[in-house]
Each structure stands twice: as structure tokens, then as C-alpha cells.
């Protein structure tokens, strides 16, 4: 994920939010870690809600931050 993010934001790319960015040509991309669907798809709606709320505050998605939100009691 970091590799793609770095390459796409290099040379004038712009970070947006929730894993979205625009490359130097203005093309939009969303870089999403595979673990996001697991965390968001949990049967406990409170865990999924915490993960969503954490993600909404991020530009580049921080996997460890998502895991902390998921585990929070």
C-alpha cells in the first residue's frame, strides 16, 4: 500500500481522504488495504462503526489505526 501511495502522490499528486488521492495527472485513485473489508464486515456493528469512524479521519489509510479502532472496547 505504501509503495502505491508513494508512487501515485509523487511529482505533484494530492492526498484527499479515506484512502483517495489524485495523481499528478489529476486521475483519482483509492488505495484500500485488504484488511479493511474484514474489519468493516465484522458481525459486531460497533466494531465496524469504530473502524469506519477512524477511516473517515484518515487520508492515507493507516492499518494499525484501523486495528486499534477495531479492538477498542
Secondary structure, DSSP 8 states (H G I E B T S, - for coil): -HHHHHHHHTTT-EE-STTEEE-TTS-EEE---THHHHHHT-S-HHHHHHHHHHHHT-SS--HHHHHHHHH--
